[in-house]
Amino acid sequence: MRPVPHADTSNLTGIARAAGRLFYPRTTHQVARLVRVANRHGRTIYVVSTGLNYGYGGKSPPRRTDLLLDLRRMNRILNAGEISRANPVAVLEPGVTQQDLYDYLQRHAPDLTFNVTGSAAATSILGNALDRGVGYFGARKEDVFGLEVVTGAGTVLRTGFRRLDEKSPLATSHPYGLGPMLDGLFFQSNLGIVTSACFRLMPRPPREIAVSLVLRDAQRLAEFIDVLAELKRDGTMGAVTHVANRERSQASLLSGITRYLEQLGLPPAQVARESQRALRLASPGEWTSLGALGGSPAQLRAALATVRRRMRGLARVRVITERRLDFAFGLLHALRALPPARALAAALAAVRPLHVLALGQPTDAAVDNLLWKFGASGLSATELDASNCGLLFINPALPMDGATVVRVLDKLQDARTQPLYITINIESATSLVAVINLLFDRSQPGEQEAALACSDKLYAVLRAEKLEVYRARADMMEQVVAPGDPFWETVKALKDALDPNGVLAPGRYNLK
Ligand SMILES: Cc1cc2nc3c(=O)[nH]c(=O)nc-3n(C[C@H](O)[C@H](O)[C@H](O)COP(=O)(O)OP(=O)(O)OC[C@H]3O[C@@H](n4cnc5c(N)ncnc54)[C@H](O)[C@@H]3O)c2cc1C
């Protein structure tokens, strides 16, 4: 393995700590050897799977390290050929991307699907899960079990029943194993390097539709969230419904709308004017949500009827299917000489690439929007770090209670010093998470400092409310870990046991 002299760790947060020499191991054996060498020579290591941790620190470690291990070349689906509806588990190495798995399933098991995120198609499934990312069907952590890990001491450990012979029928099927469940130790931690894991797939329902809900009166957001919570709890809307504020949904749609109008050859002033009109059509409310329903045609009809009944008077319900979108777009595009039809066609052109996420198809559309916004449309979705885009995520975990959510959002709005692009994700039956983007231009002096100061203010509000973020940026680690807290002291004791020399990712979700 020939290292690259210095890894580039510049990233959207604008805070880049050196990660040292860059290695691309291909096997668990190579990873374990590097960890053992680091132990012998007192070196530290940071690890990424594909390193596209946009808005959380990218490839930059919380504290500087000597070596960066990029696992993108460990990109095998270890049980390829054995995956089927009867065996809906893929054993993935960390370099397997959303697109890789999607392509594999399309070719070999098209009746299976999986939990996709809105980030680039080239992001790692395990890298995202290990940072406790959230997909359109739920928290990715819930999909992962049976890990193979190189601990900080260089030992190869397998969790759950993967510790049994690899030919054991339990190795990749039984998610719990026997005895303490060690899996959780390796999520949001610095105790080991995960070199493969089992990933749960799901049968594709006979029919799936995306459902968009537009809240009629912003004053009723708490009620809206409570109804969505009930639909989640009773299983009507099992997938994660994403509720976006106007700033967020318009930011997601503006690039698609503008691009459509530009392609028609309209002059810039007209594009700007008509974009606003199309935005109002595509995102007419203060809060708009996107969720999914799946099942047999009869189940779908029943679920949709329930959604409509509970949302009556509260939100406008729109059903989005590929066929409907294609048909409506085709018709309106044909009528594009008429301004109202043109505006609607532009709105649909923007919605089309995004709604597929709710149906389990990865797309670069959301990242492309940011590239466009920062004048870097020529870059690919894996190159966002090279644009001027600046992004800080500050993401509160919240109880599933509309009144609390609204109270906290109001306080965050009062404390903010710049626009908040907010999505509320109805994540589990008892809790939800909010994803708040602070956007800035890294080429403009002072903007990064201002965004960081805003993030600090928002974080102070959360802590005053006795709340916490569910996922922290690399630059926030010292804010989130607390010496003397029995929880973090225990995490440190685990570090002493599994990584006694403190080789791996010092300071990542750990005092050590
Ligand atoms: C427009 C946009 C949309 C986004 N949408 C989403 C979304 O819907 N959901 C979401 O969760 N995120 C989202 N993100 C954030 C981010 O881009 C994704 O979470 C992305 O998947 C993380 O990058 P990655 O998969 O390359 O993981 P990596 O960067 O490889 O890993 C993330 C972190 O996990 C740790 N890690 C990685 N691999 C290992 C390993 N093998 N062993 C131990 N530790 C490891 C490292 O500390 C690393 O920094 C979005 C970002 C943008 C800009």
The ligand as a Tripos MOL2 file, in Angstrom:
@<TRIPOS>MOLECULE
LIG
   53    58     1     0     0
SMALL
NO_CHARGES

@<TRIPOS>ATOM
      1 C1        -27.5150   17.7920    0.3640 C.3       1 LIG1
      2 C2        -27.1570   16.8360    1.4540 C.ar      1 LIG1
      3 C3        -28.0580   15.8560    1.8210 C.ar      1 LIG1
      4 C4        -27.7400   14.9690    2.8580 C.ar      1 LIG1
      5 N1        -28.6700   14.0420    3.2090 N.ar      1 LIG1
      6 C5        -28.4150   13.2170    4.2470 C.ar      1 LIG1
      7 C6        -29.4090   12.2910    4.6790 C.ar      1 LIG1
      8 O1        -30.5070   12.2000    4.1150 O.2       1 LIG1
      9 N2        -29.1280   11.5060    5.7410 N.ar      1 LIG1
     10 C7        -27.9270   11.5480    6.3700 C.ar      1 LIG1
     11 O2        -27.7050   10.8000    7.3190 O.2       1 LIG1
     12 N3        -26.9680   12.4140    5.9730 N.ar      1 LIG1
     13 C8        -27.1700   13.2460    4.9410 C.ar      1 LIG1
     14 N4        -26.1940   14.1370    4.5370 N.ar      1 LIG1
     15 C9        -24.9050   14.1830    5.2630 C.3       1 LIG1
     16 C10       -23.7750   13.2680    4.6980 C.3       1 LIG1
     17 O3        -23.4060   13.6680    3.3960 O.3       1 LIG1
     18 C11       -24.1430   11.7800    4.7350 C.3       1 LIG1
     19 O4        -24.4410   11.3850    6.0520 O.3       1 LIG1
     20 C12       -23.0650   10.8450    4.1810 C.3       1 LIG1
     21 O5        -23.6140    9.5670    3.9820 O.3       1 LIG1
     22 C13       -21.8330   10.7140    5.0920 C.3       1 LIG1
     23 O6        -20.7020   10.4480    4.3280 O.3       1 LIG1
     24 P1        -20.1330    8.9850    4.0360 P.3       1 LIG1
     25 O7        -21.2720    8.0750    3.7660 O.co2     1 LIG1
     26 O8        -19.0710    9.1330    3.0150 O.co2     1 LIG1
     27 O9        -19.5250    8.5460    5.4470 O.3       1 LIG1
     28 P2        -18.0260    8.7560    5.9340 P.3       1 LIG1
     29 O10       -17.6420   10.1710    5.7890 O.co2     1 LIG1
     30 O11       -17.1420    7.7520    5.3230 O.co2     1 LIG1
     31 O12       -18.2160    8.3660    7.4710 O.3       1 LIG1
     32 C14       -18.7930    9.2240    8.4110 C.3       1 LIG1
     33 C15       -18.0040    9.1490    9.7150 C.3       1 LIG1
     34 O13       -18.1920    7.8650   10.3030 O.3       1 LIG1
     35 C16       -16.9550    7.3410   10.8010 C.3       1 LIG1
     36 N5        -16.6400    6.1190   10.0400 N.ar      1 LIG1
     37 C17       -16.7630    5.9780    8.7040 C.ar      1 LIG1
     38 N6        -16.4140    4.7460    8.3360 N.ar      1 LIG1
     39 C18       -16.0670    4.0930    9.4490 C.ar      1 LIG1
     40 C19       -15.6260    2.7550    9.6880 C.ar      1 LIG1
     41 N7        -15.5220    1.8840    8.6940 N.pl3     1 LIG1
     42 N8        -15.3470    2.3940   10.9640 N.ar      1 LIG1
     43 C20       -15.4940    3.2870   11.9730 C.ar      1 LIG1
     44 N9        -15.9100    4.5480   11.7980 N.ar      1 LIG1
     45 C21       -16.1940    4.9560   10.5510 C.ar      1 LIG1
     46 C22       -15.9050    8.4150   10.5720 C.3       1 LIG1
     47 O14       -15.7040    9.1630   11.7520 O.3       1 LIG1
     48 C23       -16.4990    9.2960    9.4920 C.3       1 LIG1
     49 O15       -16.1120   10.6260    9.6040 O.3       1 LIG1
     50 C24       -26.4900   15.0540    3.5200 C.ar      1 LIG1
     51 C25       -25.5780   16.0420    3.1290 C.ar      1 LIG1
     52 C26       -25.9170   16.9380    2.1120 C.ar      1 LIG1
     53 C27       -24.9400   18.0050    1.7320 C.3       1 LIG1
@<TRIPOS>BOND
     1     1     2 1
     2     2     3 ar
     3     2    52 ar
     4     3     4 ar
     5     4     5 ar
     6     4    50 ar
     7     5     6 ar
     8     6     7 ar
     9     6    13 1
    10     7     8 2
    11     7     9 ar
    12     9    10 ar
    13    10    11 2
    14    10    12 ar
    15    12    13 ar
    16    13    14 ar
    17    14    15 1
    18    14    50 ar
    19    15    16 1
    20    16    17 1
    21    16    18 1
    22    18    19 1
    23    18    20 1
    24    20    21 1
    25    20    22 1
    26    22    23 1
    27    23    24 1
    28    24    25 2
    29    24    26 1
    30    24    27 1
    31    27    28 1
    32    28    29 2
    33    28    30 1
    34    28    31 1
    35    31    32 1
    36    32    33 1
    37    33    34 1
    38    33    48 1
    39    34    35 1
    40    35    36 1
    41    35    46 1
    42    36    37 ar
    43    36    45 ar
    44    37    38 ar
    45    38    39 ar
    46    39    40 ar
    47    39    45 ar
    48    40    41 1
    49    40    42 ar
    50    42    43 ar
    51    43    44 ar
    52    44    45 ar
    53    46    47 1
    54    46    48 1
    55    48    49 1
    56    50    51 ar
    57    51    52 ar
    58    52    53 1
@<TRIPOS>SUBSTRUCTURE
     1 LIG1         1 GROUP 0 **** ****
